[in-house]
Amino acid sequence: MNPTYTAVATSSGRDARAVTSDGRLDLALAPPKEMGGTGEGTNPEQLFAAGWAACFSTTMGLIGESRGIDTKDVAVTAEVSLVPNGAGYALAATLRVEMPDHLDDPARRQLLDATHRACPYSTATRGNLPVTLLIE
């Protein structure tokens, strides 16, 4: 495999820092209050949600462009949840996608499904966690 780009980040846990090799990301991590933490830093689920939302909307834009569909008004909200599973936690996700008004429902669904098939985050998680896709 010959990667086009590789991101490198280092952290020593949920109550530490996360730093990328180029220094562009350097932030405090903290468990959320819901898990007994201070909530005074970001957490891995927030970072994952932000990355997935950005990747999904970018992928939808590329697919839309290839199909002659204007996707400039697309907004993706990713919700990444920690769900107790008996051995600790598992992830679950919901992607809420605001779609262009000029598309009818079948066209929206086709664009959403094609994006979910192609998005690198979606393909990496496929079969590993439940994902709900919602058109809003």
C-alpha positions as CSV (number, residue, x, y, z in Angstrom):
1,M,0.0,0.0,0.0
2,N,1.3,3.4,-1.0
3,P,-0.5,6.1,1.1
4,T,-1.2,9.6,-0.2
5,Y,-1.1,11.0,3.3
6,T,-0.5,9.7,6.8
7,A,-1.6,11.5,10.0
8,V,0.4,10.9,13.1
9,A,-0.8,11.7,16.6
10,T,0.4,10.7,20.0
11,S,-1.5,10.5,23.3
12,S,-1.1,8.7,26.6
13,G,-4.8,8.3,27.5
14,R,-8.2,9.9,28.0
15,D,-6.9,12.2,30.7
16,A,-3.8,13.5,28.9
17,R,-3.0,15.4,25.7
18,A,-3.3,14.6,22.1
19,V,-0.6,16.0,19.8
20,T,0.0,15.6,16.1
21,S,3.5,15.2,14.7
22,D,3.2,18.6,12.9
23,G,2.0,20.3,16.1
24,R,-1.2,21.6,14.4
25,L,-3.4,19.7,16.9
26,D,-2.3,19.9,20.5
27,L,-5.2,19.6,22.9
28,A,-6.1,18.5,26.4
29,L,-8.1,15.3,26.7
30,A,-10.5,14.6,29.5
31,P,-13.2,12.0,30.1
32,P,-16.7,13.5,29.8
33,K,-18.7,14.2,32.9
34,E,-21.0,11.4,32.0
35,M,-18.1,9.0,32.6
36,G,-17.0,10.6,35.8
37,G,-14.5,13.0,34.2
38,T,-14.1,16.7,34.5
39,G,-15.3,17.3,30.9
40,E,-12.7,20.1,30.7
41,G,-11.1,18.7,27.5
42,T,-12.1,17.0,24.4
43,N,-12.5,13.2,24.2
44,P,-11.7,10.6,21.5
45,E,-15.4,10.2,20.6
46,Q,-15.7,14.0,19.8
47,L,-12.5,13.8,17.7
48,F,-13.9,10.7,15.9
49,A,-17.2,12.4,15.3
50,A,-15.6,15.5,13.9
51,G,-13.4,13.5,11.6
52,W,-16.3,11.4,10.3
53,A,-18.5,14.4,9.7
54,A,-15.8,16.2,7.8
55,C,-14.9,13.1,5.7
56,F,-18.5,12.2,5.0
57,S,-19.5,15.7,3.8
58,T,-16.3,15.9,1.7
59,T,-17.1,12.5,0.1
60,M,-20.7,13.5,-0.6
61,G,-19.4,16.6,-2.3
62,L,-17.1,14.6,-4.5
63,I,-19.9,12.1,-5.4
64,G,-22.3,14.9,-5.9
65,E,-19.9,16.7,-8.3
66,S,-19.4,13.5,-10.3
67,R,-23.2,13.3,-10.7
68,G,-23.8,16.9,-11.4
69,I,-25.5,17.5,-8.0
70,D,-24.8,20.7,-6.1
71,T,-24.0,19.7,-2.5
72,K,-22.8,23.1,-1.2
73,D,-25.6,23.1,1.4
74,V,-24.9,19.7,2.8
75,A,-24.1,19.5,6.5
76,V,-23.3,16.3,8.4
77,T,-23.6,15.9,12.1
78,A,-21.9,12.7,13.4
79,E,-23.0,11.4,16.8
80,V,-20.5,8.8,18.2
81,S,-21.7,7.0,21.3
82,L,-20.0,4.8,23.9
83,V,-22.3,1.9,24.6
84,P,-21.6,-0.5,27.5
85,N,-21.2,-4.1,26.1
86,G,-20.3,-6.2,29.2
87,A,-16.6,-6.2,28.4
88,G,-16.3,-2.4,28.6
89,Y,-17.6,-0.2,25.8
90,A,-18.4,-0.4,22.1
91,L,-19.1,2.4,19.7
92,A,-22.3,3.2,17.9
93,A,-22.9,6.1,15.5
94,T,-25.6,8.2,13.9
95,L,-25.0,10.4,10.9
96,R,-27.5,13.2,10.5
97,V,-27.3,14.6,7.0
98,E,-28.9,17.9,5.9
99,M,-29.5,17.4,2.2
100,P,-30.0,19.9,-0.6
101,D,-33.7,21.0,-1.0
102,H,-33.6,20.6,-4.8
103,L,-33.3,16.8,-4.5
104,D,-36.3,14.5,-4.2
105,D,-36.3,11.8,-1.6
106,P,-35.1,8.9,-3.9
107,A,-32.2,11.1,-5.1
108,R,-31.3,12.0,-1.6
109,R,-31.3,8.4,-0.5
110,Q,-29.2,7.4,-3.5
111,L,-26.6,10.1,-2.7
112,L,-26.5,9.2,1.0
113,D,-26.1,5.5,0.3
114,A,-23.4,6.1,-2.3
115,T,-21.5,8.3,0.2
116,H,-21.8,5.8,3.0
117,R,-20.3,3.1,0.6
118,A,-17.4,5.4,-0.4
119,C,-16.5,7.4,2.7
120,P,-13.2,6.1,4.3
121,Y,-14.6,6.4,7.8
122,S,-17.8,4.5,6.8
123,T,-15.8,1.8,5.1
124,A,-13.4,1.5,8.1
125,T,-16.3,1.0,10.5
126,R,-18.6,-1.1,8.3
127,G,-19.6,-4.3,10.2
128,N,-17.8,-3.1,13.3
129,L,-20.3,-0.8,14.8
130,P,-24.0,0.0,14.2
131,V,-24.5,3.1,12.1
132,T,-27.8,4.9,11.6
133,L,-28.1,7.2,8.6
134,L,-30.7,10.0,8.9
135,I,-31.7,12.5,6.2
136,E,-32.8,15.8,7.8
